[in-house]
Amino acid sequence: MPLASNTLEPAHAQSGVFTPIHHEPGYAYPLVIWLADDGDADRPLSQIMPLLSVRNHIAIDARVVRNQALQEIGIRYNSRSYDDSLTIDRCIKTAFGRFNLRRDKVFLMGQGSGGEKAIQLAWNQPQRFAGIVSIDGGVPHTSGALCGLGLKHRDLPLLLQHISTTSRYSHEQFCDDMRLCHAAGLPATFRHYSEEHDDLSHILADCNRWLMEHIATNLVQ
């Protein structure tokens, strides 16, 4: 997938934590927790955030936080024994310990396998998050995940984005996920990107608009 070459200065993205340009300590920012695809080891948060927004969000890279936790307790980086929910707990604790944030504006956002994890984690604790963004990561189809859907999930917005040139998440799977979400009554938004619009800058700009719409709605309420 094409990626713009611009990256943030190190001062704005250190140790997997992104600070907006012209950060205002008195303003309560939304928090975006980024879950990268398992196979994408070379795309740091400093490359993601210029394409999403350099002003609107505090962001934290779950993979960096997870690796730091594993290093502290002496477990190899590729270990499966460290639960993903513990990583999210640590991301939230780290971000809220450093910044002025609002508990009702925590978003999970991921790509590929990271998008799938974002949906699964948020569905496990729907009251904890303000929304989910999944880029080419499908919704869980396990009986446990589907049976657990209830009224609380109908207040949890989902943005599901599908890129036509991606092989791991087919158009058929995307259509199945649309039908599932509609049948479950979930507040989901679906975006399909044809080849001429599948660059990450266009997709993340759409993410930012969706995020800001839901943030503004929360502020009005």
Accessible surface in RSA format (square Angstrom, percent):
REM  Atomic radii and reference values for relative SASA: ProtOr
REM  Chains: A
REM  Algorithm: Lee & Richards
REM  Probe-radius: 1.40
REM  Slices: 20
REM RES _ NUM      All-atoms   Total-Side   Main-Chain    Non-polar    All polar
REM                ABS   REL    ABS   REL    ABS   REL    ABS   REL    ABS   REL
RES MET A   1    87.90  45.5  19.63  13.0  68.28 162.6  28.73  24.4  59.17  78.4
RES PRO A   2    83.37  60.8  70.16  64.0  13.20  48.0  82.30  68.0   1.06   6.6
RES LEU A   3    59.27  33.0  27.81  19.9  31.47  79.1  29.81  20.9  29.47  79.3
RES ALA A   4    40.78  37.5  22.79  35.2  18.00  40.9  34.31  48.3   6.47  17.2
RES SER A   5   111.64  94.3  80.82 107.9  30.82  71.0  54.91 116.9  56.73  79.5
RES ASN A   6    75.71  52.2  65.39  63.2  10.32  24.9  45.11 108.6  30.60  29.6
RES THR A   7    71.41  50.8  46.83  47.5  24.58  58.6  18.00  24.2  53.42  80.8
RES LEU A   8    20.26  11.3   9.31   6.7  10.95  27.5  10.97   7.7   9.29  25.0
RES GLU A   9   121.13  69.5 118.27  89.5   2.86   6.8  47.02  90.9  74.11  60.5
RES PRO A  10    96.59  70.4  91.05  83.0   5.54  20.1  96.59  79.7   0.00   0.0
RES ALA A  11    73.27  67.4  53.32  82.3  19.95  45.4  53.94  76.0  19.33  51.2
RES HIS A  12    44.93  24.6  44.93  31.2   0.00   0.0  22.45  23.1  22.48  26.2
RES ALA A  13    21.26  19.6   3.12   4.8  18.15  41.3   3.18   4.5  18.09  47.9
RES GLN A  14   101.95  57.0  97.66  71.4   4.29  10.2  25.94  55.2  76.01  57.6
RES SER A  15    76.57  64.7  52.44  70.0  24.13  55.6  26.83  57.1  49.74  69.7
RES GLY A  16    12.39  15.3   0.00   N/A  12.39  15.3   5.63  15.4   6.76  15.2
RES VAL A  17     5.70   3.8   3.37   3.1   2.33   5.6   3.37   2.9   2.33   6.3
RES PHE A  18     0.00   0.0   0.00   0.0   0.00   0.0   0.00   0.0   0.00   0.0
RES THR A  19    28.44  20.2  28.44  28.8   0.00   0.0  19.51  26.2   8.92  13.5
RES PRO A  20     0.81   0.6   0.03   0.0   0.79   2.9   0.03   0.0   0.79   4.9
RES ILE A  21    49.11  27.9  46.32  34.5   2.79   6.7  46.32  33.4   2.79   7.6
RES HIS A  22   130.14  71.1 106.25  73.8  23.90  61.1  80.49  82.9  49.66  57.8
RES HIS A  23    53.69  29.3  33.07  23.0  20.61  52.7  21.19  21.8  32.50  37.8
RES GLU A  24   104.93  60.2 104.93  79.4   0.00   0.0  33.29  64.4  71.64  58.5
RES PRO A  25    96.74  70.5  87.19  79.5   9.55  34.7  88.88  73.4   7.86  48.9
RES GLY A  26    73.56  90.7   0.00   N/A  73.56  90.7  42.20 115.8  31.36  70.2
RES TYR A  27    91.79  42.9  86.06  49.0   5.73  14.9  76.61  57.6  15.18  18.7
RES ALA A  28    22.69  20.9  18.66  28.8   4.03   9.2  18.66  26.3   4.03  10.7
RES TYR A  29     9.74   4.5   9.73   5.5   0.00   0.0   2.58   1.9   7.16   8.8
RES PRO A  30     0.81   0.6   0.81   0.7   0.00   0.0   0.81   0.7   0.00   0.0
RES LEU A  31     0.10   0.1   0.00   0.0   0.10   0.3   0.00   0.0   0.10   0.3
RES VAL A  32     1.61   1.1   1.61   1.5   0.00   0.0   1.61   1.4   0.00   0.0
RES ILE A  33     0.00   0.0   0.00   0.0   0.00   0.0   0.00   0.0   0.00   0.0
RES TRP A  34     5.01   2.0   5.01   2.4   0.00   0.0   4.44   2.4   0.56   0.9
RES LEU A  35    12.28   6.8  10.40   7.4   1.88   4.7  12.28   8.6   0.00   0.0
RES ALA A  36    12.54  11.5   1.94   3.0  10.60  24.1   2.67   3.8   9.87  26.1
RES ASP A  37    26.73  18.7  26.02  25.9   0.71   1.7   7.64  18.0  19.09  19.0
RES ASP A  38    85.94  60.2  55.53  55.3  30.41  71.9  34.69  81.6  51.25  51.1
RES GLY A  39    72.37  89.3   0.00   N/A  72.37  89.3  37.68 103.4  34.69  77.7
RES ASP A  40    33.71  23.6  30.75  30.6   2.95   7.0  15.60  36.7  18.10  18.1
RES ALA A  41    82.93  76.3  55.59  85.8  27.34  62.2  55.87  78.7  27.06  71.7
RES ASP A  42   126.33  88.5 106.35 105.9  19.97  47.2  39.47  92.9  86.86  86.6
RES ARG A  43    34.60  14.5  33.73  17.2   0.87   2.1   3.60   4.9  31.00  18.8
RES PRO A  44    61.02  44.5  55.68  50.8   5.34  19.4  60.61  50.0   0.41   2.5
RES LEU A  45     4.97   2.8   2.98   2.1   2.00   5.0   2.98   2.1   2.00   5.4
RES SER A  46    22.37  18.9  21.55  28.8   0.82   1.9   9.07  19.3  13.30  18.6
RES GLN A  47    42.02  23.5  41.72  30.5   0.29   0.7   0.57   1.2  41.44  31.4
RES ILE A  48     1.28   0.7   1.28   1.0   0.00   0.0   1.28   0.9   0.00   0.0
RES MET A  49     1.33   0.7   1.33   0.9   0.00   0.0   0.00   0.0   1.33   1.8
RES PRO A  50    27.74  20.2   5.09   4.6  22.65  82.3   5.22   4.3  22.52 140.0
RES LEU A  51    17.39   9.7   7.47   5.3   9.92  24.9  10.88   7.6   6.51  17.5
RES LEU A  52     8.97   5.0   0.70   0.5   8.27  20.8   0.80   0.6   8.17  22.0
RES SER A  53    14.30  12.1   6.12   8.2   8.18  18.8   9.94  21.2   4.36   6.1
RES VAL A  54    38.51  25.3  36.57  33.1   1.93   4.7  36.57  31.8   1.93   5.2
RES ARG A  55   135.74  57.0 127.01  64.7   8.72  20.8  48.05  65.7  87.69  53.1
RES ASN A  56    43.04  29.7  36.52  35.3   6.51  15.7   4.53  10.9  38.51  37.2
RES HIS A  57     0.13   0.1   0.13   0.1   0.00   0.0   0.00   0.0   0.13   0.1
RES ILE A  58     0.03   0.0   0.03   0.0   0.00   0.0   0.03   0.0   0.00   0.0
RES ALA A  59     0.00   0.0   0.00   0.0   0.00   0.0   0.00   0.0   0.00   0.0
RES ILE A  60     0.05   0.0   0.05   0.0   0.00   0.0   0.05   0.0   0.00   0.0
RES ASP A  61     1.98   1.4   1.98   2.0   0.00   0.0   0.00   0.0   1.98   2.0
RES ALA A  62     5.93   5.5   5.60   8.6   0.33   0.7   5.81   8.2   0.11   0.3
RES ARG A  63    63.17  26.5  57.93  29.5   5.24  12.5  47.82  65.4  15.35   9.3
RES VAL A  64    45.90  30.2  44.41  40.2   1.50   3.6  45.79  39.8   0.12   0.3
RES VAL A  65     2.88   1.9   2.88   2.6   0.00   0.0   2.88   2.5   0.00   0.0
RES ARG A  66    43.33  18.2  43.33  22.1   0.00   0.0  16.31  22.3  27.02  16.4
RES ASN A  67    35.40  24.4  35.37  34.2   0.03   0.1   7.32  17.6  28.08  27.1
RES GLN A  68    65.47  36.6  63.29  46.3   2.18   5.2  27.15  57.8  38.32  29.1
RES ALA A  69     2.71   2.5   2.32   3.6   0.39   0.9   2.62   3.7   0.09   0.2
RES LEU A  70     0.00   0.0   0.00   0.0   0.00   0.0   0.00   0.0   0.00   0.0
RES GLN A  71   122.91  68.7 103.74  75.8  19.17  45.7  32.26  68.7  90.66  68.8
RES GLU A  72   122.20  70.2  82.31  62.3  39.88  95.0  45.23  87.5  76.96  62.8
RES ILE A  73   100.85  57.4  69.80  52.0  31.05  74.8  78.12  56.3  22.73  61.7
RES GLY A  74    69.81  86.1   0.00   N/A  69.81  86.1  35.81  98.3  34.00  76.1
RES ILE A  75    54.90  31.2  46.68  34.8   8.23  19.8  50.95  36.7   3.95  10.7
RES ARG A  76   182.13  76.5 171.87  87.6  10.26  24.4  75.39 103.0 106.74  64.7
RES TYR A  77   111.75  52.2 102.70  58.4   9.05  23.5  84.46  63.5  27.30  33.7
RES ASN A  78   105.32  72.6  82.86  80.1  22.46  54.1  45.78 110.2  59.54  57.5
RES SER A  79    21.97  18.6  13.74  18.3   8.23  19.0  15.01  32.0   6.96   9.8
RES ARG A  80   206.52  86.7 177.99  90.7  28.54  67.9  76.25 104.2 130.27  79.0
RES SER A  81    88.44  74.7  48.61  64.9  39.83  91.7  55.55 118.3  32.88  46.1
RES TYR A  82    31.41  14.7  26.78  15.2   4.62  12.0  15.69  11.8  15.71  19.4
RES ASP A  83    75.77  53.1  68.80  68.5   6.97  16.5  26.96  63.4  48.81  48.7
RES ASP A  84    48.17  33.7  44.49  44.3   3.69   8.7   8.09  19.0  40.09  40.0
RES SER A  85    41.95  35.4  41.03  54.8   0.92   2.1  26.26  55.9  15.69  22.0
RES LEU A  86    86.86  48.4  84.35  60.3   2.50   6.3  84.60  59.4   2.25   6.1
RES THR A  87     3.95   2.8   3.88   3.9   0.07   0.2   3.95   5.3   0.00   0.0
RES ILE A  88     3.96   2.3   3.96   2.9   0.00   0.0   3.96   2.8   0.00   0.0
RES ASP A  89    55.81  39.1  51.05  50.8   4.76  11.3  23.82  56.1  31.99  31.9
RES ARG A  90    71.01  29.8  66.77  34.0   4.24  10.1  21.75  29.7  49.27  29.9
RES CYS A  91     0.00   0.0   0.00   0.0   0.00   0.0   0.00   0.0   0.00   0.0
RES ILE A  92     8.44   4.8   8.44   6.3   0.00   0.0   8.44   6.1   0.00   0.0
RES LYS A  93   164.51  80.3 154.20  94.6  10.31  24.5 102.91  92.6  61.60  65.6
RES THR A  94    45.98  32.7  36.87  37.4   9.12  21.7  31.77  42.7  14.21  21.5
RES ALA A  95     0.00   0.0   0.00   0.0   0.00   0.0   0.00   0.0   0.00   0.0
RES PHE A  96    39.77  19.9  20.08  12.4  19.69  51.2  20.24  12.3  19.53  55.9
RES GLY A  97    68.71  84.7   0.00   N/A  68.71  84.7  32.95  90.4  35.77  80.1
RES ARG A  98   133.13  55.9  98.69  50.3  34.44  82.0  45.89  62.7  87.24  52.9
RES PHE A  99    25.13  12.6  10.14   6.3  14.99  39.0  16.52  10.0   8.61  24.7
RES ASN A 100    62.70  43.2  51.15  49.4  11.55  27.8  20.54  49.4  42.16  40.8
RES LEU A 101    16.61   9.3   0.00   0.0  16.61  41.8   0.00   0.0  16.61  44.7
RES ARG A 102    73.70  30.9  71.48  36.4   2.22   5.3  32.46  44.4  41.24  25.0
RES ARG A 103   160.08  67.2 147.49  75.2  12.59  30.0  72.32  98.8  87.75  53.2
RES ASP A 104    69.27  48.5  55.57  55.3  13.70  32.4  48.58 114.3  20.69  20.6
RES LYS A 105     0.67   0.3   0.67   0.4   0.00   0.0   0.00   0.0   0.67   0.7
RES VAL A 106     3.15   2.1   3.13   2.8   0.03   0.1   3.13   2.7   0.03   0.1
RES PHE A 107     0.10   0.0   0.10   0.1   0.00   0.0   0.10   0.1   0.00   0.0
RES LEU A 108     0.00   0.0   0.00   0.0   0.00   0.0   0.00   0.0   0.00   0.0
RES MET A 109     0.59   0.3   0.59   0.4   0.00   0.0   0.07   0.1   0.52   0.7
RES GLY A 110     0.00   0.0   0.00   N/A   0.00   0.0   0.00   0.0   0.00   0.0
RES GLN A 111    19.85  11.1  19.85  14.5   0.00   0.0   4.87  10.4  14.99  11.4
RES GLY A 112     2.64   3.3   0.00   N/A   2.64   3.3   2.64   7.2   0.00   0.0
RES SER A 113    17.61  14.9  17.29  23.1   0.32   0.7  17.29  36.8   0.32   0.4
RES GLY A 114     0.12   0.1   0.00   N/A   0.12   0.1   0.12   0.3   0.00   0.0
RES GLY A 115     0.00   0.0   0.00   N/A   0.00   0.0   0.00   0.0   0.00   0.0
RES GLU A 116    66.81  38.4  65.31  49.4   1.50   3.6  18.28  35.4  48.53  39.6
RES LYS A 117    59.74  29.1  56.83  34.9   2.91   6.9  37.86  34.1  21.88  23.3
RES ALA A 118     0.00   0.0   0.00   0.0   0.00   0.0   0.00   0.0   0.00   0.0
RES ILE A 119     0.00   0.0   0.00   0.0   0.00   0.0   0.00   0.0   0.00   0.0
RES GLN A 120    57.98  32.4  57.98  42.4   0.00   0.0  32.56  69.3  25.42  19.3
RES LEU A 121    18.79  10.5  16.89  12.1   1.89   4.8  16.89  11.9   1.89   5.1
RES ALA A 122     0.00   0.0   0.00   0.0   0.00   0.0   0.00   0.0   0.00   0.0
RES TRP A 123    15.14   6.1   8.23   4.0   6.91  16.2   3.78   2.0  11.36  18.4
RES ASN A 124    96.90  66.8  66.86  64.6  30.04  72.3  22.92  55.2  73.98  71.5
RES GLN A 125    68.73  38.4  68.49  50.1   0.24   0.6  15.67  33.4  53.06  40.2
RES PRO A 126    13.85  10.1   8.49   7.7   5.37  19.5   8.61   7.1   5.24  32.6
RES GLN A 127   124.79  69.8  85.16  62.2  39.64  94.4  58.45 124.4  66.35  50.3
RES ARG A 128    75.15  31.6  63.43  32.3  11.72  27.9  30.52  41.7  44.63  27.0
RES PHE A 129    14.81   7.4   1.43   0.9  13.38  34.8   3.84   2.3  10.97  31.4
RES ALA A 130    15.78  14.5   1.25   1.9  14.53  33.1  10.86  15.3   4.91  13.0
RES GLY A 131     0.00   0.0   0.00   N/A   0.00   0.0   0.00   0.0   0.00   0.0
RES ILE A 132     0.18   0.1   0.18   0.1   0.00   0.0   0.18   0.1   0.00   0.0
RES VAL A 133     0.00   0.0   0.00   0.0   0.00   0.0   0.00   0.0   0.00   0.0
RES SER A 134     0.00   0.0   0.00   0.0   0.00   0.0   0.00   0.0   0.00   0.0
RES ILE A 135     0.00   0.0   0.00   0.0   0.00   0.0   0.00   0.0   0.00   0.0
RES ASP A 136     4.41   3.1   4.41   4.4   0.00   0.0   3.48   8.2   0.93   0.9
RES GLY A 137     0.03   0.0   0.00   N/A   0.03   0.0   0.03   0.1   0.00   0.0
RES GLY A 138    10.21  12.6   0.00   N/A  10.21  12.6   8.32  22.8   1.89   4.2
RES VAL A 139     7.76   5.1   0.00   0.0   7.76  18.7   0.07   0.1   7.69  20.9
RES PRO A 140    18.76  13.7   7.63   7.0  11.13  40.5  18.70  15.4   0.06   0.4
RES HIS A 141    96.42  52.7  73.27  50.9  23.15  59.2  52.90  54.5  43.53  50.6
RES THR A 142    87.37  62.1  79.32  80.4   8.04  19.2  80.93 108.7   6.44   9.7
RES SER A 143    87.06  73.6  75.39 100.6  11.67  26.9  46.18  98.3  40.88  57.3
RES GLY A 144    55.93  69.0   0.00   N/A  55.93  69.0  42.60 116.9  13.33  29.9
RES ALA A 145    14.16  13.0   0.56   0.9  13.60  30.9   9.06  12.8   5.11  13.5
RES LEU A 146    60.56  33.7  49.33  35.3  11.24  28.2  49.67  34.9  10.89  29.3
RES CYS A 147   108.78  82.3  74.29  82.9  34.49  81.1  34.56  87.6  74.22  80.0
RES GLY A 148    50.09  61.8   0.00   N/A  50.09  61.8  34.15  93.7  15.94  35.7
RES LEU A 149    36.40  20.3  13.46   9.6  22.94  57.7  13.68   9.6  22.73  61.2
RES GLY A 150    32.71  40.3   0.00   N/A  32.71  40.3  30.97  85.0   1.75   3.9
RES LEU A 151   140.98  78.5 131.04  93.7   9.94  25.0 131.19  92.1   9.78  26.3
RES LYS A 152   134.00  65.4 126.35  77.5   7.65  18.2  82.12  73.9  51.88  55.3
RES HIS A 153    12.18   6.7  11.18   7.8   0.99   2.5   9.49   9.8   2.69   3.1
RES ARG A 154   125.49  52.7 111.72  57.0  13.76  32.8  27.16  37.1  98.33  59.6
RES ASP A 155   122.86  86.1  96.12  95.7  26.73  63.2  34.39  80.9  88.47  88.2
RES LEU A 156     5.60   3.1   1.31   0.9   4.29  10.8   1.50   1.1   4.10  11.0
RES PRO A 157    19.07  13.9  19.07  17.4   0.00   0.0  19.07  15.7   0.00   0.0
RES LEU A 158     2.80   1.6   2.70   1.9   0.10   0.2   2.70   1.9   0.10   0.3
RES LEU A 159     0.00   0.0   0.00   0.0   0.00   0.0   0.00   0.0   0.00   0.0
RES LEU A 160     0.00   0.0   0.00   0.0   0.00   0.0   0.00   0.0   0.00   0.0
RES GLN A 161     0.00   0.0   0.00   0.0   0.00   0.0   0.00   0.0   0.00   0.0
RES HIS A 162     2.12   1.2   2.12   1.5   0.00   0.0   1.51   1.6   0.61   0.7
RES ILE A 163     1.24   0.7   1.24   0.9   0.00   0.0   1.24   0.9   0.00   0.0
RES SER A 164    49.21  41.6  22.94  30.6  26.27  60.5  21.32  45.4  27.89  39.1
RES THR A 165    78.59  55.9  44.37  45.0  34.22  81.6  42.00  56.4  36.59  55.3
RES THR A 166    34.00  24.2  20.86  21.1  13.13  31.3  20.66  27.7  13.34  20.2
RES SER A 167   112.05  94.7  79.23 105.7  32.82  75.6  55.40 118.0  56.66  79.4
RES ARG A 168   115.73  48.6  86.31  44.0  29.42  70.0  56.98  77.9  58.75  35.6
RES TYR A 169     6.63   3.1   6.63   3.8   0.00   0.0   6.63   5.0   0.00   0.0
RES SER A 170    37.02  31.3  32.59  43.5   4.44  10.2  32.14  68.4   4.88   6.8
RES HIS A 171    87.62  47.9  83.53  58.1   4.09  10.5  61.72  63.6  25.91  30.1
RES GLU A 172   120.27  69.1 116.88  88.4   3.39   8.1  66.01 127.7  54.26  44.3
RES GLN A 173    85.76  48.0  84.52  61.8   1.24   3.0  28.98  61.7  56.79  43.1
RES PHE A 174     4.37   2.2   4.37   2.7   0.00   0.0   4.37   2.7   0.00   0.0
RES CYS A 175    27.53  20.8  27.22  30.4   0.31   0.7   6.97  17.7  20.56  22.2
RES ASP A 176    61.85  43.3  58.15  57.9   3.70   8.8  12.03  28.3  49.82  49.7
RES ASP A 177     3.29   2.3   3.29   3.3   0.00   0.0   0.00   0.0   3.29   3.3
RES MET A 178    50.66  26.2  50.66  33.5   0.00   0.0  34.47  29.3  16.19  21.5
RES ARG A 179   148.43  62.3 142.49  72.6   5.93  14.1  75.50 103.2  72.93  44.2
RES LEU A 180    29.29  16.3  21.40  15.3   7.89  19.8  28.19  19.8   1.10   3.0
RES CYS A 181     0.29   0.2   0.27   0.3   0.03   0.1   0.29   0.7   0.00   0.0
RES HIS A 182   122.39  66.9 102.69  71.4  19.70  50.4  72.24  74.5  50.15  58.4
RES ALA A 183    95.08  87.4  49.99  77.1  45.09 102.6  63.15  88.9  31.93  84.6
RES ALA A 184    24.82  22.8  10.81  16.7  14.01  31.9  21.75  30.6   3.07   8.1
RES GLY A 185    41.54  51.2   0.00   N/A  41.54  51.2  29.17  80.0  12.37  27.7
RES LEU A 186    16.51   9.2   4.93   3.5  11.58  29.1   5.23   3.7  11.28  30.4
RES PRO A 187    53.31  38.9  33.42  30.5  19.89  72.3  49.34  40.7   3.97  24.7
RES ALA A 188    21.86  20.1   0.66   1.0  21.21  48.2   0.90   1.3  20.96  55.5
RES THR A 189    44.39  31.6  40.54  41.1   3.85   9.2  22.04  29.6  22.35  33.8
RES PHE A 190    39.28  19.7  15.15   9.4  24.13  62.8  15.26   9.3  24.02  68.8
RES ARG A 191    79.34  33.3  76.21  38.8   3.13   7.4  27.36  37.4  51.98  31.5
RES HIS A 192    86.63  47.3  56.67  39.4  29.96  76.6  42.09  43.4  44.54  51.8
RES TYR A 193     8.46   4.0   7.44   4.2   1.02   2.7   8.46   6.4   0.00   0.0
RES SER A 194    42.58  36.0  39.83  53.2   2.74   6.3  32.44  69.1  10.14  14.2
RES GLU A 195   125.10  71.8 116.11  87.8   8.99  21.4  33.41  64.6  91.69  74.9
RES GLU A 196   128.66  73.9  95.08  71.9  33.58  80.0  56.22 108.7  72.44  59.1
RES HIS A 197    87.63  47.9  87.30  60.7   0.34   0.9  49.44  51.0  38.19  44.4
RES ASP A 198    14.15   9.9  13.85  13.8   0.30   0.7   0.00   0.0  14.15  14.1
RES ASP A 199    42.91  30.1  41.79  41.6   1.11   2.6  20.21  47.6  22.70  22.6
RES LEU A 200     0.00   0.0   0.00   0.0   0.00   0.0   0.00   0.0   0.00   0.0
RES SER A 201    41.94  35.4  37.92  50.6   4.02   9.3  21.64  46.1  20.30  28.4
RES HIS A 202    66.36  36.3  60.52  42.1   5.84  14.9  37.45  38.6  28.91  33.6
RES ILE A 203     0.00   0.0   0.00   0.0   0.00   0.0   0.00   0.0   0.00   0.0
RES LEU A 204     0.00   0.0   0.00   0.0   0.00   0.0   0.00   0.0   0.00   0.0
RES ALA A 205    33.37  30.7  30.38  46.9   2.98   6.8  32.61  45.9   0.76   2.0
RES ASP A 206    16.37  11.5  16.23  16.2   0.14   0.3   0.07   0.2  16.30  16.3
RES CYS A 207     0.00   0.0   0.00   0.0   0.00   0.0   0.00   0.0   0.00   0.0
RES ASN A 208    25.25  17.4  25.25  24.4   0.00   0.0   0.39   0.9  24.86  24.0
RES ARG A 209   127.69  53.6 123.83  63.1   3.86   9.2  67.35  92.0  60.34  36.6
RES TRP A 210     6.16   2.5   4.20   2.0   1.96   4.6   4.79   2.6   1.37   2.2
RES LEU A 211     0.01   0.0   0.01   0.0   0.00   0.0   0.01   0.0   0.00   0.0
RES MET A 212    65.09  33.7  63.45  42.0   1.63   3.9  63.77  54.2   1.32   1.8
RES GLU A 213   107.86  61.9  99.45  75.2   8.41  20.0  44.60  86.3  63.25  51.6
RES HIS A 214    46.55  25.4  45.99  32.0   0.56   1.4  30.53  31.5  16.02  18.6
RES ILE A 215     1.84   1.0   1.84   1.4   0.00   0.0   1.84   1.3   0.00   0.0
RES ALA A 216    49.98  46.0  48.11  74.2   1.87   4.3  49.58  69.8   0.40   1.1
RES THR A 217    68.11  48.4  63.42  64.3   4.68  11.2  43.65  58.6  24.46  37.0
RES ASN A 218    35.92  24.8  29.75  28.7   6.17  14.9   4.34  10.4  31.58  30.5
RES LEU A 219    92.95  51.8  66.48  47.6  26.47  66.5  67.21  47.2  25.74  69.3
RES VAL A 220   133.45  87.8 102.70  93.0  30.75  74.1 110.01  95.6  23.44  63.6
RES GLN A 221   168.90  94.4 103.97  76.0  64.93 154.6  57.84 123.1 111.07  84.2
END  Absolute sums over single chains surface
CHAIN  1 A    10545.6       8226.6       2319.0       5588.3       4957.3
END  Absolute sums over all chains
TOTAL         10545.6       8226.6       2319.0       5588.3       4957.3
